[in-house]
Amino acid sequence: MDPAPPAPSPKPFGPLRGLLWPIHRHELKKLLPMLLLFFFISFVYSILRNTKDTLVVTAPGGGASLIPFLKVYGVFPMAVGFMLGYAKLSNILNKEQIFYASLAPFAGFFLLFAALFPLRAVLHPAALDLARSPLTPWLANLLGMGRIWLFSLFYVMSELWASMALSLSFWGFANDVVKLEESRRFYALFGVGANLALLTVRPANQGLHWLEARLVAVRPMEPWTAYVALLMALVLACILVIALIYRWIQRAVLTDPRLYTPADQSARKRLRPRMSLPQAFRFLAHSRYLLLIAVLVVGYGVTTNLIEVTWKTHLARLHPDPTSYQDYMANFAFATGAATLFMMLFVANNVIRRFGWTVAALFTPVVFLVTGCGFFGFLLLEDGLGPLLAAHGTTPLALAVLFGAIQNVASKATKYALFDPTKEMSYIPLDQESKVKGKAAIDVVGHRLGKAGGALLNQALIGLFHSLRAVPGLIALLVMAMLGGWIWAVVDLGRAFQRRVREQADDTREAGSGP
């Protein structure tokens, strides 16, 4: 049997089509299931992110002060364990089997959680209720994780979903099967799909409340218990859909030579060095340029952690009921998705094109600065402004939470629309070795120091002052110090970036002119 003739080269896009929808018709068979796969993984992550905070922050014996401890002493060791298990499975199973095996622990845990949740009052040991304990805050919060151990496990598993399903399974799969030429057009659409998932969280939350009311009417139970049971059913259904979409891609897309050629994919793979934290620091120490990029990444991670935990602490004061807290977080997810889509579609490209790299890179820390001033301002003036704002039907706490929500929405929108693109652009003028090794080193340093640094700072504040509520002024000073260093790094890096771009252009002109 003669081989099928090669598919004709697709026609080039027109200027408008290339801007709005740069996808060939035959590529829809590949793009749409990949978009759906990313959508459902992101949708589950959005649901879990809201629910994990609601459970931990509003639980008796819980609170936002547990979050830094859970990140360091819960998420980190479990992530290491999962990665070791993943590496072990990669030597035994093929890639398709590994994908299903990665989903199985999450499906099993969330099914078990749904069964155990009605028994939470029995399962959570009252003997570890530390509300009046004389123990140090550090030890009290560690024991507090055990006090609500079921919710702590849920928090950890929800965080791991982002690492395993989103970062490792999806992006690892996408980098394997999406061609280099396709990636320039597909990956931006994947980002849009992720934000569309955020927009569906609020309608999904409203639908769950509608089902909750009918379930409670048929089978009397606590509304919050009914809601969580329905939520876990939705998560499990989405995990099943994710597995089915992945299987369809394997059977229908990766067997189509127009869409997937293993030889092409192996040719585009680039060896990326793996670095330990000391190796990453040693490499970065030899390049001021790369160090400045690392400052940007660490600055974002630490600042976000400091503000977010403080905001959730006060959000729990305003919405102590778990249902109210969950509804607020669903609205917050919707606002984040809408703001991010707006920034990505209408603002980011215009800012970068018209004002250049430095202004675009300054956008994110300036947004942090402006919205952070409003958030901490109302916290610091809570007592003095109380009578004045009460006359207008509000409170300093309500306005502080509102400004905190605006800050979190704006910071996430500018992060995805401007911070990430400008960070990636900053690697362009570097030589190939610096690009590959530098990015690997910054990913190690930025990821670990950004998240762990913010969590450890919060732990230190809780250990010294017993509660983040007691020291909003000190947290504000730490945030402003981090923002000052971040802004300085952007300005300094902007000068170096422009200088390297000019030198690169001069070298290109000289090479083109010849002798």
N, C-alpha and C positions, 0 to 999 in steps of 0.2 A: 504493500500500500504506500503510495507516494505521500510524502509529508505535505501538510497544508501549506499553501503559499503564505508568505509573510503578509501581515496586515499593512495596508497602505499607510503612509505617514499622515497623521491628522493635519488638517488645515490649520494655519496659525490663527490665533484669536484676533478679532478686531479690537480697537482700543477700549471701547466701552465694555465689551464682553470680557476682555482680559482683566479689567478692573473689578467687575462685579461677580463674575462666575467663570473663572478660568479652568473649566472642566470639560473634557471631551465626552461625548455621549457614551462611548464604550467604557469610559472610566467610572461611570456611575455604578456599575456592577461591583466595583471595588470600594469606591468612596462611601457610598451610602451605608453598607454594613459596618465599615470601620467607624463612621460617624455615630451610628446607632450603638456600637460597642462602647465607644468613648462616652456617649451620652448616658447610658445606663450605669456605667462604672462611676461617672461623676455624680449622677443622681443619687446613687446609694451613698456615696461619700458625703454629699450635702446633707442627706437625712441623718446619717450617723453622727456627723459633726455637730449638728444641732442637738440631737438627743443625748449624746455623751455629756455635753456641758449641762444640759437640763438635769440629768440624773445626779451628777456629782455635785453641782452647785446648790440645788434645792433639797437634797436629801437630808434627813435628820442626822446630825453628826458629820455632814459634809460641808461644802463651801468652796468658793473659788480659790481659797488658799491651798487646797489640795492639788490644784492643777500643776504647779511647778514641780511638786514632789512626784506626781504620777508620770510626768514627762521624763524625769531623770531616773527614778527608781522603778518605774513600771514599763514605760514604752521602750526605753533604750535597751535594757537586757532582753526583753521579749523580741525586739527587732533583731538583735544579734542572734538569738536562738532561731528565729524564722529564716534568717539569711544562711545560717549554717545548714539548716534543714533543706533549704532550697538548693544549696550547692551540692549537698549529698544526693538529692533526687536527680539533679542534672546529670549525674554519672550513671543513673539507673534507668531513667525514663526518657522518652523522646520529648520534643518541645510541646506537642499537643497534650500529651499526658501530664506534663508538668503544669500546664495552664489549668487543667481540671483539678489537679492535686492542690494547686494554690488556692482555689476557690473552696475546696472541701472543708478546711478547718473553720472558715468563716460561716459557711452554711450550717455546719454542725453546732458552732457556738451560739449563733443567733436563734436557732431552733431550741437549744437548751435554755437560753436566756428567757425565751417566751414562756417556757414551762415553769421556770423557777421564779419569775418575777412576782406572781401572786403570793409567793411564800417569803418575800423579802423581809417582812417584819420578824419572821422566825429565823431566817438565815443570817441576818445581820446581828452580831452579838451585842446586846445592850451592855455587857460588861466592859466593852471598850468605848462607851460613851464618855468622851473627854471634855464635855462642856464645862465642867467645874474641876478639871484635873489640875493639880499643881505641877505637872510635867512641863518641861521646856516646850516651846512652840514647835521646834524641829521634831522632837520625839512624838509630840501629840499629833502632828500631821502625818507622820509615818504610821502611827497606830490608827489614825483616822482612815487611812487607806484600807486597813484591815477591817475597821468598823463597818464600812460599806463595801466589802470585798467584791460583791457581785457587780456593783456599779463601777468599781475600779477596773475590773476585768473588761467590762463593756467599753470603758474609756480606752483602755489599751488596745483592744481588738479594733475599735473604730479608727484609732490612729494608724494601726498597722494596715488597715485597708488602703489608706492613701499610699503607703510605701509599697505594699505588695501588689495590689490590683491595679492601682493607677500608675505608679512610677515604673515598677518592675515588669509586671505582666503586660500592660497595654503598650507602654512606650518601647519596651524591649521587643514586643511583637511587631509594632509599627516600624521600628528601625530595621527589622529583618525583612519585611515584605513590601515596604513602600520604596520605590525607586528614588534615586537622588533627585532626578528631574521632577518627579511627582511631589516629593516632599516640599519643594518650594511653593507649590500650590495647595497641597492637601493640609499641611500642618496648621496654617492660619485658620482654616475652616474647622479643624479639630478644636481650636481655642474657642471659636464661636459656639460650637456644639456643647462645650463644657459650661458656658455661661447660659445657654438655653436650659440646661439641666437645673441651674439655680432658679430660673424663672418658673419652673414647674413645681418647686418645693411648696410654695404657698397654696396653689390649687390642690396639690396632693394632700396637704395638711387639712384643708377645708373638707375635702372628700372623706378623709379618715374620721373627722369629727361627725360628719353626716352618718357614716356607718356605725360609729361608736354609739350615737344616740339610739339607733335601731337595735344594736346588739344588746345594749343595757335594757331596752324595753322588753326584749325577748328573754334574756337571761340576766336577771338582776346581778350586778357586780359594780365595783367601783369604776367610775368613768375612766380614770387614769389607767387602770389595769386593762380595761377594754381597748383603750387607745394604743397602749404599748403592744398588746397582742396583735392588733391590726397592723401596726407599724412593722413588726417583725415579719408578719405574713407578706407585706409588700416588699420588704428587703429580700426575703427568700425567693419570691417570685421574680424579682429583678436579677438575682444571681442565676436562676434557672434560664432566664432569657439571655443573659450574658453568655452562658455556656452554649446555648443553642445557636446564637449568632456566630460565635467563634467556630463552632463545628461547621456551619454553613460556609463560612469563609474558607476553611480548610478544604471542603469538598468541592465548592463551586468556583471559588476565585483563584486559589493557588494552583489549580489545575488548568487555568487559562493562560496560554503562553503570551497573550497580548498584555496580561496584567502582572505576571510574575515569572521571572526567569532566575532560578537559583544561581546560575553562573554570574549574572549581572550583579546580584546582591552580594555574592562573596567578593566580587571585585571592588565594590564600594566600601566595604568594611575597613575601618581604620583602627589600627592597634592603639588602644588608649591605656596609658599606664595606670596601674593601681598604686596609690600612695598611702602610706600611713600618715598620721598627723605630724610626727616629727619630720618625716621626709618632705611633706608639703610645706612646713614652715621653713626648712632649709632651702628649698627651691625658691620660695617667694622672697626670702631674705636677699637674694641676688638681683632682684628687679624691683625698683621703686614703682614702676608702672603697674606691675602685677599686684604689689602690695596695696596700691590705691584702689584697685578693683576689689580686693579682698575687704578693705575698709568699708566700701559701699555695701557689700553683701552682709558683713557682720553687723553694720549699723542698722540695716533694715530688720534683720532677725532679732537683735536685742531690743530695739525700740518697739517693735510690734509686740513682743512678749511682755514688756513692761506695761504698755498701755492696755493691752487686751485683758490681762488678768485683773488689773485695777478696774477696768470697765465692767467686767463680769461680776466682780465683787459687789459693785453698787447696783448693777442690774438685778442681782438677786434680792437686794433690799427693796427695790421697786416692784419686782414680780416674784415674791417668794413661793407662789403656788406653781407646781411643775407644769400644769396645763397652760397657764398664762405665760410662763417663761418660754415654753416650747412654741407657742403661737408667735411670740415676739421674735424668736430666732427664725421662724419661717418667713416672717415679713422682712427680717434683716437679710436673709438669703436672697429673696426676690429683689430687694433694693440693690444688693451687691451685683447680682447678675445684670440688672438693667443698667446700672452705672458703668459696669465694665464693658458691656456691649457698646454703649454710647461712646465711651472713651476710645475703644478700639476702632470703631467705624468712622467716627467723625472728628476726633481730636488728635489722636496720637500721630498719624501721618502728617497732618498739617503743622503740628508743633515741631516735629523733627525737620520737616522740609523747609519751613519758613524761618525758624529761629536757630536751628543747628543743634549739635549734640549737647552742649553744656546746658542750655536752657531746658531742653527736654529731660536731661538727667537730674536737673535741679527741681523739676516739677514735683517729684515724690517727696523729698524731704521738706520742701516748702509747704506742701499740703499737710504733712505731719505737724509742722510747726504751727500753722494757722489753726487747724482744728484741735490740736492738742492744747493750745492756749485757752480755747473756749471750754474744753472739757475740764482741765485742771482749775481754770478760773472759777467755775461754778462750785467745784468741790471745796476750794479754799475759802470761798465767800459764802458757804452754805448757811452758817449761823447769821451773818449780817444781812443777807438778802432774803432770808425766810419771810419776815413780816411783809416786806415790799411785794414779793412775788405772790404771797398768799392772797393779797388783795386783787391780783389778776388771775386767780384760779389755778396757779401752778406752784411748784416748789423748786428750790435749787437742785434737789436730787433728780427730779424729772428732767430738768434742763441739762444737767450734767450727763445723765444717761443718753439723752437725745444727742448731745454733742459727741459723746463717746461713740454712739452708733454711726453718726456722720463721719467721724474720724476713721472708724474701721472700714466703712463702705468706701470712702474716698481713697484710703491707703491701699486697699486691695485692688480697686479699679486702676489706680495709677501704677501699681506694681505690675499688673499684667499688661497694661497698655503702653507704659513708658519705661518703667524701671528695667524690666526684662529685656526689651529690645535694645535699649541704650547699653546695657551691660554686655549683651552679645556683640553689638557694634564695636565696642571698645577693643575686642580681640582682633579686628580686621587688620590694623596696620602692623601686627606682630609677625615675626617669622614663624615658620611652620612648627618648629620645636616649641617655641614659647606658647603658641596657640594651644597645642595638644597638652603639653605638660602643665602649662599655666592654668588652663581650664580645669584639669584634673585636681591640681593643688587647691585652687580656689573653691571648687566644689566640696572638697574635704574640709578645709578650714571654715569656709562660710557656713556650710550646713551644720557642722558640729558646734562651732563657737556661737553662731547666730541663735540657734535654738537653746543649746545648753547654757550659754552665757546669760540669756534673759531669764531662764528658769532658775539658775543658781543665784542671780541677783535678787529675784523675788523671794527665794528661800532665805537668803541672808536678811532681807528686810523683815520677813515674818519672824525669823529667829530673834532678831534684835528688838522688834517693836510689837510682836505678838499678832499684829494684823496690818494688812495694807491700808485699811481704812484710816489708821492712825497717822499715816505719814504721806498724805498726798503731795505736800510741798517738797519733800525729799525725792519722791518719785519724779515729780515734775523737773527738779534740778538735774536728776540723772538723765531724763529724756532729753532735756535741752542740751546737756553736755554731749550726748551721743549724736544729736542732730547737728551740733556745731562741728564735730569731727567729720560727720558725713558730708556736710555742705563744703567744708574745706577740701575734703578729698575729691569731690566732684569738680570744683573749680580747678584744682591742681591737675587732676586727670584730664580735664577738658583742654588745658593748655598743651599737655603732653600729647594728647590725641591729635589735636590740630597740627602740631609740629610734625608728628610722624606721618600724618596724611600728606602734608606738603612735601616732605622728603621723599615719600613714596611716589608722588606725582612727578617730582623733579627727576627721579631715577628713571621713571617710565619714559619721560620725554627725551632724556639723554640717550636711552637705549633705542628709542625710535628714530632719532636723528642720525645715529650711526657716525662713523668717522668721516 
